[in-house]
Each structure stands twice: as structure tokens, then as C-alpha cells.
């Protein structure tokens, strides 16, 4: 790779140096290999984990001469030009945001002494979003409204209440409000709130590895913003999914099947939606929400298409003033466009400057919010579509998907079966449970147009082989083809064993390596309950568990006095009362520090 470094032009060198400086904000001239992934994200080209691992491994072997795990700017330049695809390298350079608004963060990385950074415009956008979302919540008035021009956000998140509320806004009923400590807060009750927030964020699919309660309490800026963005994004994307919004089928193109559309990620569906309205307006398509929207003209035309026309009862028409599109200066044109967005109630996330600079994260959020408020799509009547094939996720499927995403798998899993068809995520899960993966045997994207499914099938065959030979899973009757084709029952059988092994590994680590079985767990539960003078269980199939009382008793035995039994009904329960108890039990388990992925309905 080093041999290609001489091809870097002066302009390209400056762009690459700008990306490098986003991570190396203290200017000491290097970053750690562990932070290479941060560097690719800073340049708006996040790579799959395996690709970063390959690059780091190659660096260690060929460039990192003194083996100190540090990468210089010159080595980074060589990495970019060593990427197999020149188009990828080009995208990498062109997509870099300008460095204005990048703030150095106090404190350094333990690995390399490298300072972290965050974007000022993102802080401002998130503060404004939280202020509006929680403006009427009585439990947040002690910190709201936050001043976006200061660092108020980072201290306001420190007691956990705002984060808990934002999680519930993104995925309603994730946290039982009865479990949030709201008054007369002490260091202990604040710690409980932060435990509750972090474990609940993980349960909805946020990647919270390496983020602890202390980080939030101390207001570590890059960690607070990173977690808050994940929570906001999950809420923004919740309805950009065909089973929850069947009108998205209007975005089907000629020659496409329903499955083709269902494979698209929320980001891809948003781009498809934007282009649908641009085509309706007789305008050119866009390819991204960064460089292609900088002149605001695409946004103007989308706003004009989605604005209410007065053809729906009870919704008055809103005529978009298009005169601003003729403004000569980009920032002024963007400001005029945002004034029109405000008339639709959608002036959120971006300033005129953010539009002109093409901030991809904030522009994506702006478009997602616009879609949620004014989709302007109608479910097609005349298309030959098998509506029964559009099923929402089951509780079990959502639990597995959120668990995988919370571990930081890349790419993110949006559709459980479709996104496992090449087994790349499954290989990452094997590594999480300490099953070694030979990445040299794995086919990686981009796959060739001809024979792409064969490459994916080979991966799936290897995944099943690892499960049988290395992990010692029970995979009788399961073949690679089943994973590749998305056989629900057989795919879930593998995922269940992966998640179970992950949980048992954690328990064994806590127990100094002692092997853990179902019997071991039941024995510990009953001993703990007996010592606290509470009723025991016969096993995991004990009918009394459906009331959640054994779970609540166990939590109370671990942390005496924490369960408010006066809030619960304990006998002769209806299904609704059982569900109410389960919601409380799961939130209380997370509050005392347990990482619980199960949903109340599962209990």
C-alpha cells in the first residue's frame, strides 16, 4: 500500500489531513489503531468491523514498525490509497466535512493519549430537539429548556431523567415510569437512574459498550452525544419500515419485488422517498443527504410536494413559497427554505449553515423528521402485492435484533432475516462468544453481480460449520441454505443458542470460570430467595413466574427494600395486571444493573 502514497495530490492531502485532525485534535501527529474506526466515521465512510480489522492487521505487519499501536498521518494516507476500490477512496476524501465546529474534548483515550472531539452543530441540534420533545414534561423542568450555546446539555443528562424520557419517546413503554427516581436525588439514586437508562438503551438496540454511568454523570461530551444520537435516531426511524407503514410500497420501482424494497435500510428508504417526490416534481434525483442537497433546491421541491394540499378532511392546505429558490447566495437560500419547513412544523436538526455544509447526520435527521410528519404517500390499490407477506416483527425477533445491535455489529441489523443472509453478522456474534473465526475463509462485500448469492451461501455454510464444530451447538437439520434463505424457525434456533452462550459466558466470567447450567441458575435463585425469606421456584417453567413476583422478589432480595410492593397487585391477576408487573420487574432489573433484553410480554 505504501507504494501508492505518491499519487496523493495537494488538494487530496489537505482533505485527508482534515479527516485525520478530527480524531487527532490535540495535534500530536498520531492516533491509535483502536481508533481507526473513529477515523473512518469522521470521514463519513464507516467500514464493517472485519474490514477495519484487516486494515489494522496489515498496518501492524507492514507499517507500524515499532509495534506501538499508533498510526501516523503518513500511514493513514497509505491506508486510504490502499483501499481496493478507487471509488471508495474517492468517496472517502470527498465526503469529509469541513472542520468548523469540531470541539476538542477534555480528557484522553487510555489507548493512545488521543483526544476525542464532537461537532458543535450536532450538540446544538440535539439540545433543540430535546427541548421541544420534553418541553411539557413536568419531571424535566429542573433542567429544561437547555441553552444550546453552552454545555448545559452535558450536565443536564447527568441525573439520568432526561435520557430515560428520551428513550421512552423513541420506543414507548421501554422504561416503567414508576422506576425512575425523580425527587430528592442522591448520588445513589442518580446512579440507579443512569443504570436504568444505559441498560434500557441497550435493550432498544443502542451500542453502549464502553459507556458507563460515570461517563454520563461526568458529562463526557463525545459519549453523551453519541448515545443521545443513537436514541434519537431509533425514534426517528421507528416508522420507516414497511410492516409499520404500508404506504411505503408506493416507492416500489418497475421490475422490483416486494422483497427488494424490504431489504432497504431506513436510510435507503428515506433516499428513495425523497427521490420519489423529486421525480413527481420533474426534478433530478439525489444520491445522498450531504453534497447533493447543499444548494437547498432539492429540499424546496420536496417541501412543495409533501405540503398539505387541502384534499384531506381537517387538514388545511399550506402553500410553499418557492421564491427563495432563486436566491443567489447558498446560505440565504437555505434559510428561506427552512422558513418554509417551519410552516410545516419541520424546522428541526439543521441550520442554514448545516445544509450548505452538507452535514450528513443532521440532514438525515431533518429528512426523517419531515417524512414522519408529512410522508405524502398513499398505499397503492392496484398493485399485485401479497399483503400477508408484510409481517411485523415478533417479540422474539425484536429481542434478538436489539441484542445484536447493542453489541455493535456492523452493518446494523434492520431486518433480522434479510440482514443475516450473508452471515457476516453471525461471524461477529461468534467472536463475541469467543468462537474463533477464520476471516480468510469469509467472502466480504462488495459481492460480484454474478454469483453474489453463491458467495453469501458459502459464508452461511461456514457459519453453520462453526456452530457445529467449534461452538458445539445443536444444529441438527440446519444448513447454510436455511440461513441464506431466511428460514425463520431454523435461523432463530441458531440465534437463541448464540444469545444463550453469550449470557452464560458473562455468568461464568462473574463466577471465576465456574461452568453455568440452568440448574446452577435455578439453585442460585432459590438460595437467594430463601435467604431473604421469600418463595422459591421449581424451575424456569414454574407458572408463578407469569405474575413476575419471583422476579420482583429476587430483585428485592439482591437489593433489599428497592421494590415498591404497594404499587403492585400480587394475587388473582388479570393479563393486564401481569403485564403491568412485568414492565415494572424488567425496569427494576435494569435499574439495579442487569442487562435485560426480554420484553414484558415474554415474562
C-alpha positions as CSV (number, residue, x, y, z in Angstrom):
1,X,0.0,0.0,0.0
2,X,2.8,2.4,0.8
3,X,3.9,2.5,-2.8
4,X,0.8,4.3,-3.8
5,X,1.3,7.2,-1.4
6,X,2.9,9.4,-4.1
7,X,-0.4,9.6,-6.0
8,X,-1.9,11.9,-3.4
9,X,-2.4,15.4,-4.8
10,X,-2.0,18.6,-2.7
11,X,-5.8,19.1,-2.5
12,X,-6.4,15.4,-1.6
13,X,-3.7,15.6,1.0
14,X,-5.4,18.6,2.7
15,X,-8.8,16.8,2.7
16,X,-7.2,13.7,4.3
17,X,-5.3,15.8,6.8
18,X,-8.6,17.4,7.8
19,X,-10.2,13.9,8.5
20,X,-7.1,12.9,10.5
21,X,-7.3,16.0,12.6
22,X,-10.9,15.3,13.6
23,X,-9.6,12.4,15.7
24,X,-6.1,13.8,16.4
25,X,-7.5,17.0,17.7
26,X,-4.6,17.6,20.1
27,X,-2.2,17.6,17.1
28,X,0.3,15.1,18.4
29,X,0.5,13.5,15.0
30,X,-0.9,10.0,15.6
31,X,-4.0,8.1,16.5
32,X,-4.3,4.5,17.9
33,X,-5.1,1.5,15.7
34,X,-8.2,1.1,18.0
35,X,-9.4,4.5,16.9
36,X,-9.0,3.8,13.2
37,X,-12.7,3.0,13.1
38,X,-13.4,6.5,14.5
39,X,-11.3,8.0,11.8
40,X,-13.4,6.3,9.0
41,X,-16.6,7.5,10.7
42,X,-15.2,11.0,10.9
43,X,-14.7,10.9,7.2
44,X,-18.3,9.7,6.8
45,X,-17.3,6.3,5.5
46,X,-17.8,3.8,8.3
47,X,-16.4,0.4,7.3
48,X,-17.6,-3.0,8.5
49,X,-15.7,-4.3,11.6
50,X,-13.9,-7.0,9.7
51,X,-12.6,-4.6,7.1
52,X,-11.1,-2.3,9.8
53,X,-9.6,-5.4,11.5
54,X,-7.9,-6.3,8.2
55,X,-6.5,-2.8,7.8
56,X,-5.3,-2.7,11.4
57,X,-3.7,-6.2,11.0
58,X,-2.0,-5.1,7.8
59,X,-0.8,-1.9,9.4
60,X,0.7,-3.8,12.3
61,X,2.6,-6.1,9.9
62,X,3.8,-3.6,7.3
63,X,3.7,-0.1,8.7
64,X,3.6,0.1,12.4
65,X,7.3,-0.5,12.6
66,X,7.8,-0.1,16.4
67,X,4.5,-2.1,17.1
68,X,3.2,0.6,19.5
69,X,-0.3,0.6,18.1
70,X,-0.1,4.1,16.8
71,X,-0.8,5.4,13.3
72,X,0.9,8.4,11.8
73,X,-0.7,10.7,9.2
74,X,1.5,9.3,6.5
75,X,0.4,5.7,7.4
76,X,-3.2,6.8,7.3
77,X,-2.7,8.3,3.8
78,X,-1.3,5.0,2.7
79,X,-4.3,3.2,4.1
80,X,-6.8,5.3,2.1
81,X,-4.9,4.7,-1.1
82,X,-4.6,1.0,-0.3
83,X,-8.3,0.5,-0.2
84,X,-9.2,-1.9,-3.1
85,X,-11.8,0.3,-4.7
86,X,-10.6,3.7,-6.0
87,X,-14.2,4.8,-5.9
88,X,-14.3,4.1,-2.2
89,X,-11.1,6.1,-1.7
90,X,-12.6,8.9,-3.7
91,X,-15.8,8.8,-1.7
92,X,-13.7,8.8,1.5
93,X,-11.9,12.0,0.5
94,X,-14.9,13.9,-0.9
95,X,-17.3,13.1,1.9
96,X,-15.2,14.8,4.6
97,X,-16.9,17.6,6.5
98,X,-15.1,20.8,7.0
99,X,-13.6,21.1,10.4
100,X,-15.5,24.2,11.6
101,X,-17.5,23.4,14.8
102,X,-15.3,20.4,15.8
103,X,-14.6,20.8,19.5
104,X,-11.7,19.1,21.4
105,X,-12.9,17.2,24.5
106,X,-11.1,17.3,27.8
107,X,-9.5,14.0,28.7
108,X,-7.7,11.5,26.5
109,X,-8.1,8.0,25.3
110,X,-6.4,5.4,27.5
111,X,-5.1,3.5,24.5
112,X,-3.1,6.3,22.8
113,X,-3.5,9.6,24.6
114,X,-5.6,10.8,21.7
115,X,-8.2,13.5,22.5
116,X,-11.8,12.9,21.3
117,X,-13.9,15.5,19.6
118,X,-17.5,16.4,18.9
119,X,-19.3,18.6,16.5
120,X,-20.8,21.8,18.0
121,X,-23.6,21.9,15.4
122,X,-24.7,18.4,16.5
123,X,-24.8,19.4,20.1
124,X,-27.0,22.5,19.2
125,X,-29.3,20.3,17.1
126,X,-29.8,17.7,19.8
127,X,-30.4,20.3,22.5
128,X,-33.1,21.9,20.4
129,X,-34.7,18.6,19.7
130,X,-34.7,17.5,23.4
131,X,-36.1,20.9,24.5
132,X,-39.0,20.6,22.1
133,X,-39.7,16.9,22.8
134,X,-39.7,17.3,26.6
135,X,-40.9,20.9,27.0
136,X,-44.2,19.9,28.7
137,X,-42.8,17.1,30.8
138,X,-43.1,18.1,34.5
139,X,-40.2,15.8,35.5
140,X,-37.7,17.7,33.3
141,X,-38.4,21.3,34.2
142,X,-35.4,21.4,36.6
143,X,-33.1,21.2,33.6
144,X,-35.2,22.5,30.6
145,X,-35.0,24.4,28.5
146,X,-31.3,23.9,27.9
147,X,-29.2,26.7,26.4
148,X,-27.7,25.3,23.1
149,X,-24.9,27.9,23.1
150,X,-23.5,26.4,26.3
151,X,-22.5,22.9,27.6
152,X,-25.7,22.7,29.6
153,X,-26.7,19.5,27.8
154,X,-23.8,17.5,29.3
155,X,-24.7,18.4,32.9
156,X,-28.5,18.1,32.3
157,X,-28.0,14.5,31.3
158,X,-26.1,13.7,34.5
159,X,-29.1,12.6,36.6
160,X,-30.5,10.2,34.0
161,X,-34.0,11.5,33.9
162,X,-33.8,13.2,30.5
163,X,-32.2,10.2,29.0
164,X,-34.9,7.9,30.4
165,X,-37.6,10.2,29.0
166,X,-35.9,10.3,25.5
167,X,-35.7,6.5,25.4
168,X,-39.4,6.3,26.1
169,X,-40.1,8.8,23.4
170,X,-38.2,6.7,20.9
171,X,-39.6,3.3,21.9
172,X,-42.7,3.9,24.1
173,X,-43.0,1.8,27.3
174,X,-39.4,0.7,27.4
175,X,-39.0,2.2,30.9
176,X,-41.7,1.9,33.5
177,X,-42.1,5.5,34.8
178,X,-42.6,4.2,38.3
179,X,-38.9,3.1,38.4
180,X,-37.4,6.5,37.6
181,X,-36.1,8.3,40.7
182,X,-37.4,11.9,40.2
183,X,-37.2,13.7,43.6
184,X,-34.7,14.4,46.3
185,X,-31.9,12.8,44.2
186,X,-28.8,11.4,45.9
187,X,-25.6,10.1,44.3
188,X,-27.1,6.6,44.8
189,X,-30.5,7.3,43.2
190,X,-28.8,9.1,40.4
191,X,-26.6,6.0,39.8
192,X,-29.8,3.9,39.7
193,X,-31.3,6.2,37.0
194,X,-28.2,6.1,34.9
195,X,-28.1,2.2,35.2
196,X,-31.7,2.2,34.1
197,X,-31.1,4.5,31.2
198,X,-28.0,2.7,29.9
199,X,-29.5,-0.8,30.2
200,X,-32.7,0.3,28.6
201,X,-30.8,2.0,25.8
202,X,-29.0,-1.3,25.2
203,X,-32.3,-3.1,25.2
204,X,-33.7,-1.0,22.3
205,X,-30.6,-1.7,20.2
206,X,-28.1,1.1,21.2
207,X,-24.5,0.2,21.2
208,X,-23.4,1.2,24.8
209,X,-20.2,-0.8,25.1
210,X,-17.6,1.3,26.9
211,X,-20.1,3.8,28.1
212,X,-20.7,3.7,31.9
213,X,-22.8,5.6,34.4
214,X,-19.8,7.6,35.5
215,X,-19.3,8.9,31.9
216,X,-22.8,10.3,31.8
217,X,-22.6,11.6,35.4
218,X,-19.4,13.5,34.5
219,X,-20.8,14.7,31.2
220,X,-18.2,13.2,28.8
221,X,-19.3,15.1,25.8
222,X,-18.5,12.7,22.9
223,X,-20.0,9.8,24.8
224,X,-23.2,11.7,25.8
225,X,-23.7,13.0,22.2
226,X,-23.0,9.6,20.7
227,X,-25.6,7.8,22.9
228,X,-28.2,10.6,22.5
229,X,-27.9,10.4,18.7
230,X,-28.5,6.6,18.8
231,X,-31.6,7.1,20.9
232,X,-32.9,9.9,18.7
233,X,-32.2,8.0,15.5
234,X,-34.0,4.9,16.7
235,X,-37.1,7.1,17.3
236,X,-36.9,8.9,14.0
237,X,-36.5,5.6,12.1
238,X,-39.2,3.7,14.0
239,X,-41.9,4.1,11.3
240,X,-39.7,4.0,8.3
241,X,-40.4,0.3,7.9
242,X,-42.9,-1.4,5.6
243,X,-44.7,-3.5,8.2
244,X,-45.4,-0.3,10.2
245,X,-46.1,1.9,7.2
246,X,-47.6,0.1,4.2
247,X,-47.8,3.3,2.2
248,X,-44.0,2.9,1.6
249,X,-44.9,0.3,-1.0
250,X,-45.7,3.2,-3.3
251,X,-41.9,3.5,-3.6
252,X,-41.6,0.2,-5.5
253,X,-40.0,0.7,-8.9
254,X,-40.7,-1.1,-12.1
255,X,-39.3,-4.6,-12.1
256,X,-38.8,-4.7,-8.3
257,X,-40.3,-7.3,-6.0
258,X,-41.6,-6.5,-2.5
259,X,-38.6,-8.3,-1.1
260,X,-36.3,-5.9,-2.9
261,X,-38.0,-3.0,-1.2
262,X,-38.0,-4.7,2.2
263,X,-34.2,-5.2,2.0
264,X,-33.6,-1.4,2.1
265,X,-32.4,0.2,5.3
266,X,-34.3,3.2,6.8
267,X,-31.6,5.5,5.3
268,X,-32.1,3.9,1.9
269,X,-35.9,4.2,2.1
270,X,-35.6,7.8,3.0
271,X,-33.5,8.5,0.0
272,X,-35.9,6.5,-2.2
273,X,-38.8,8.6,-0.6
274,X,-37.0,11.9,-1.4
275,X,-36.4,10.8,-5.0
276,X,-40.0,9.7,-5.4
277,X,-41.2,13.2,-4.6
278,X,-38.4,14.8,-6.7
279,X,-39.4,12.7,-9.7
280,X,-43.1,13.7,-9.1
281,X,-41.9,17.3,-9.3
282,X,-40.0,16.6,-12.5
283,X,-36.6,17.1,-10.8
284,X,-33.4,15.2,-10.9
285,X,-32.7,12.5,-8.3
286,X,-30.2,13.0,-5.5
287,X,-27.7,10.3,-4.3
288,X,-27.2,11.5,-0.7
289,X,-28.2,13.9,2.0
290,X,-24.9,15.7,2.0
291,X,-23.3,17.1,-1.1
292,X,-26.5,16.8,-3.2
293,X,-28.6,18.9,-1.0
294,X,-26.2,21.8,-0.3
295,X,-28.0,24.2,-2.7
296,X,-31.4,23.6,-0.9
297,X,-33.1,23.2,-4.3
298,X,-34.0,19.5,-3.8
299,X,-35.4,20.4,-0.3
300,X,-37.5,23.2,-1.8
301,X,-39.1,20.8,-4.3
302,X,-39.6,18.0,-1.7
303,X,-41.3,20.5,0.7
304,X,-43.6,21.7,-2.2
305,X,-44.6,18.1,-2.9
306,X,-45.3,17.0,0.6
307,X,-47.1,20.1,1.9
308,X,-50.8,19.5,2.6
309,X,-52.9,20.3,-0.5
310,X,-56.2,20.6,1.4
311,X,-57.5,17.3,0.0
312,X,-57.7,15.6,3.4
313,X,-60.5,16.5,5.7
314,X,-59.5,18.6,8.7
315,X,-56.0,19.4,7.3
316,X,-55.8,22.9,5.8
317,X,-53.6,23.5,2.7
318,X,-50.2,25.0,3.2
319,X,-48.8,26.7,0.1
320,X,-45.0,26.7,-0.1
321,X,-43.4,30.0,-1.1
322,X,-40.9,28.9,-3.8
323,X,-39.5,32.4,-4.5
324,X,-36.5,31.8,-2.2
325,X,-35.2,29.1,-4.5
326,X,-34.0,32.0,-6.8
327,X,-31.7,33.5,-4.1
328,X,-28.2,33.6,-5.4
329,X,-26.3,33.0,-2.1
330,X,-26.4,29.4,-0.7
331,X,-26.9,30.2,3.0
332,X,-29.6,32.8,2.3
333,X,-31.4,30.2,0.0
334,X,-31.1,27.6,2.7
335,X,-32.6,30.0,5.3
336,X,-35.5,30.8,3.1
337,X,-36.1,27.0,2.6
338,X,-36.0,26.4,6.4
339,X,-38.6,29.2,6.9
340,X,-40.9,27.1,4.6
341,X,-40.1,23.9,6.5
342,X,-41.0,25.8,9.7
343,X,-44.5,26.4,8.3
344,X,-44.8,22.5,8.1
345,X,-43.6,22.2,11.6
346,X,-40.4,20.6,10.4
347,X,-37.6,23.1,11.1
348,X,-35.5,20.7,13.2
349,X,-31.9,19.5,13.3
350,X,-30.4,21.7,10.7
351,X,-29.4,25.4,10.4
352,X,-28.9,27.0,7.0
353,X,-25.2,26.5,7.5
354,X,-25.6,22.8,8.2
355,X,-27.5,22.5,4.9
356,X,-24.8,24.3,3.0
357,X,-22.0,22.4,4.6
358,X,-23.9,19.1,3.9
359,X,-23.7,17.7,7.4
360,X,-24.9,14.1,6.6
361,X,-26.0,13.2,10.1
362,X,-28.1,16.3,10.7
363,X,-29.6,16.4,7.2
364,X,-30.6,12.7,7.6
365,X,-32.4,13.6,10.8
366,X,-34.1,16.6,9.1
367,X,-35.4,14.4,6.3
368,X,-36.5,11.6,8.7
369,X,-38.5,14.1,10.7
370,X,-40.0,15.6,7.6
371,X,-41.0,12.1,6.4
372,X,-42.6,11.3,9.8
373,X,-44.8,14.4,9.7
374,X,-45.6,14.7,6.0
375,X,-44.9,11.4,4.2
376,X,-47.4,12.3,1.4
377,X,-47.7,8.6,0.3
378,X,-50.8,6.6,-0.4
379,X,-51.0,2.8,-0.1
380,X,-51.4,1.6,-3.7
381,X,-54.6,-0.1,-4.6
382,X,-53.9,-1.7,-7.9
383,X,-50.6,-3.4,-7.4
384,X,-50.4,-7.2,-7.2
385,X,-49.0,-7.5,-3.7
386,X,-49.2,-10.3,-1.2
387,X,-50.1,-8.2,1.8
388,X,-49.9,-11.2,4.1
389,X,-46.1,-11.4,3.5
390,X,-45.7,-8.0,5.2
391,X,-45.5,-9.1,8.8
392,X,-44.2,-7.0,11.7
393,X,-41.5,-8.3,14.0
394,X,-42.4,-10.8,16.7
395,X,-41.3,-10.1,20.2
396,X,-38.6,-12.8,19.9
397,X,-37.3,-11.4,16.6
398,X,-37.1,-7.8,18.1
399,X,-35.3,-9.1,21.2
400,X,-32.6,-10.8,19.1
401,X,-32.2,-7.9,16.7
402,X,-31.8,-5.4,19.6
403,X,-29.3,-7.7,21.3
404,X,-27.2,-7.9,18.2
405,X,-27.2,-4.1,17.6
406,X,-26.4,-3.4,21.2
407,X,-23.2,-5.4,20.7
408,X,-22.2,-3.0,17.8
409,X,-22.4,-5.4,14.9
410,X,-21.7,-3.8,11.6
411,X,-23.7,-3.4,9.4
412,X,-26.6,-2.7,11.8
413,X,-29.4,-5.2,11.6
414,X,-32.6,-3.6,10.4
415,X,-34.3,-6.7,9.1
416,X,-33.5,-9.9,11.0
417,X,-33.5,-12.5,8.3
418,X,-32.5,-10.4,5.2
419,X,-29.6,-8.9,7.0
420,X,-28.2,-12.3,8.1
421,X,-28.3,-13.7,4.6
422,X,-24.5,-13.4,4.1
423,X,-23.7,-14.5,7.7
424,X,-21.3,-11.5,8.3
425,X,-23.2,-10.5,11.4
426,X,-23.3,-14.1,12.7
427,X,-19.5,-14.3,12.4
428,X,-19.2,-11.2,14.6
429,X,-21.5,-12.8,17.1
430,X,-19.3,-15.9,17.2
431,X,-16.4,-13.7,18.1
432,X,-18.4,-12.2,20.9
433,X,-18.9,-15.7,22.4
434,X,-15.1,-16.5,22.0
435,X,-15.5,-18.8,18.9
436,X,-12.6,-18.0,16.6
437,X,-13.5,-17.1,13.0
438,X,-11.0,-17.6,10.2
439,X,-11.8,-14.3,8.3
440,X,-9.7,-15.6,5.3
441,X,-12.5,-18.1,4.6
442,X,-15.2,-15.4,4.7
443,X,-16.4,-13.7,1.5
444,X,-16.8,-10.0,2.0
445,X,-18.8,-7.3,0.2
446,X,-19.0,-5.8,-2.3
447,X,-20.1,-9.1,-3.8
448,X,-19.8,-9.7,-7.6
449,X,-23.1,-9.1,-9.5
450,X,-22.8,-12.6,-11.0
451,X,-22.7,-15.3,-8.3
452,X,-23.2,-12.9,-5.4
453,X,-25.7,-15.3,-3.7
454,X,-23.2,-18.2,-4.1
455,X,-20.7,-16.1,-2.1
456,X,-23.2,-15.4,0.6
457,X,-24.2,-19.1,0.7
458,X,-20.6,-20.2,1.2
459,X,-20.5,-17.8,4.2
460,X,-23.7,-19.4,5.6
461,X,-22.2,-22.9,5.2
462,X,-19.1,-21.8,7.1
463,X,-21.3,-20.2,9.8
464,X,-23.2,-23.5,10.3
465,X,-19.9,-25.4,10.3
466,X,-18.5,-23.2,13.1
467,X,-21.7,-23.6,15.1
468,X,-21.4,-27.4,14.9
469,X,-17.7,-28.0,15.2
470,X,-16.4,-25.0,17.3
471,X,-19.4,-23.8,19.3
472,X,-20.8,-27.3,19.8
473,X,-24.3,-26.0,19.1
474,X,-27.2,-28.4,18.4
475,X,-27.9,-27.6,14.7
476,X,-29.5,-30.8,13.6
477,X,-31.2,-30.3,10.3
478,X,-29.9,-26.7,9.8
479,X,-27.8,-26.0,6.7
480,X,-26.3,-22.8,5.3
481,X,-29.1,-22.6,2.8
482,X,-31.6,-22.1,5.7
483,X,-29.7,-19.0,6.9
484,X,-29.3,-17.7,3.4
485,X,-33.0,-18.0,2.6
486,X,-34.1,-16.7,5.9
487,X,-35.8,-19.8,7.3
488,X,-37.3,-18.2,10.4
489,X,-37.5,-21.2,12.7
490,X,-34.0,-22.5,11.9
491,X,-32.4,-19.1,12.0
492,X,-34.0,-18.3,15.4
493,X,-32.7,-21.7,16.6
494,X,-29.1,-20.6,15.9
495,X,-29.6,-17.1,17.3
496,X,-31.1,-18.4,20.5
497,X,-28.1,-20.6,21.1
498,X,-25.8,-17.6,20.3
499,X,-27.6,-15.4,22.8
500,X,-27.7,-18.1,25.4
501,X,-24.0,-18.8,25.1
502,X,-23.3,-15.1,25.4
503,X,-25.3,-14.9,28.6
504,X,-23.7,-18.0,30.1
505,X,-20.2,-16.7,29.2
506,X,-21.0,-13.5,31.2
507,X,-22.1,-15.5,34.2
508,X,-19.1,-17.8,34.0
509,X,-16.8,-14.7,33.9
510,X,-18.6,-13.4,37.0
511,X,-18.2,-16.8,38.7
512,X,-14.5,-17.1,38.1
513,X,-14.9,-19.6,35.3
514,X,-17.2,-22.0,37.0
515,X,-19.4,-23.7,34.4
516,X,-23.0,-22.5,34.5
517,X,-26.1,-24.5,33.6
518,X,-29.9,-24.0,34.0
519,X,-29.7,-25.9,37.3
520,X,-26.9,-23.7,38.5
521,X,-29.0,-20.6,37.9
522,X,-32.2,-22.0,39.5
523,X,-30.2,-23.1,42.5
524,X,-28.7,-19.6,42.9
525,X,-32.1,-18.0,42.5
526,X,-33.7,-20.3,45.2
527,X,-30.8,-19.8,47.6
528,X,-31.1,-16.1,47.3
529,X,-34.9,-16.1,47.7
530,X,-34.7,-18.5,50.7
531,X,-32.1,-16.3,52.5
532,X,-34.5,-13.4,52.1
533,X,-37.4,-15.4,53.4
534,X,-39.2,-15.4,50.0
535,X,-41.0,-18.2,48.0
536,X,-38.8,-20.3,45.7
537,X,-39.5,-21.6,42.2
538,X,-39.4,-25.1,40.8
539,X,-37.7,-24.1,37.6
540,X,-37.9,-21.7,34.6
541,X,-41.3,-23.2,33.6
542,X,-42.9,-22.5,37.0
543,X,-46.3,-21.0,36.4
544,X,-45.9,-18.4,39.1
545,X,-43.2,-16.6,37.0
546,X,-46.0,-15.3,34.8
547,X,-47.0,-12.9,37.6
548,X,-43.4,-11.6,37.8
549,X,-43.5,-12.0,41.6
550,X,-40.5,-14.4,41.7
551,X,-38.5,-11.9,39.6
552,X,-39.5,-9.0,41.8
553,X,-38.7,-10.9,45.0
554,X,-35.3,-11.8,43.6
555,X,-34.6,-8.2,42.8
556,X,-35.7,-7.2,46.3
557,X,-33.5,-10.0,47.8
558,X,-30.5,-8.7,45.9
559,X,-31.2,-5.0,46.8
560,X,-33.4,-5.1,49.9
561,X,-36.2,-2.6,50.0
562,X,-36.0,-1.5,46.4
563,X,-39.3,-3.0,45.3
564,X,-42.4,-0.9,45.9
565,X,-44.8,-3.7,46.6
566,X,-47.5,-1.1,47.3
567,X,-47.5,-0.3,43.5
568,X,-48.2,-3.9,42.6
569,X,-51.1,-6.4,42.6
570,X,-49.8,-9.8,43.8
571,X,-52.8,-12.1,43.7
572,X,-55.7,-13.1,41.3
573,X,-54.1,-11.2,38.4
574,X,-55.6,-10.4,35.1
575,X,-53.4,-10.5,32.0
576,X,-53.2,-6.7,32.1
577,X,-52.0,-6.7,35.7
578,X,-49.5,-9.4,34.9
579,X,-48.1,-7.2,32.1
580,X,-48.0,-4.2,34.4
581,X,-45.9,-6.2,36.9
582,X,-43.6,-7.5,34.2
583,X,-42.9,-3.9,32.9
584,X,-42.0,-2.9,36.5
585,X,-39.9,-6.0,37.0
586,X,-37.8,-5.6,33.9
587,X,-37.2,-1.9,34.5
588,X,-36.2,-2.6,38.1
589,X,-33.8,-5.3,37.0
590,X,-32.2,-2.8,34.7
591,X,-32.1,-0.2,37.4
592,X,-30.1,-2.4,39.7
593,X,-27.6,-3.0,36.9
594,X,-28.9,-6.1,35.0
595,X,-28.6,-6.1,31.2
596,X,-32.1,-7.4,30.3
597,X,-33.2,-7.8,26.6
598,X,-36.5,-9.6,27.3
599,X,-39.8,-7.7,26.7
600,X,-42.6,-7.6,29.4
601,X,-44.8,-9.9,27.2
602,X,-42.0,-12.5,27.3
603,X,-42.3,-12.7,31.1
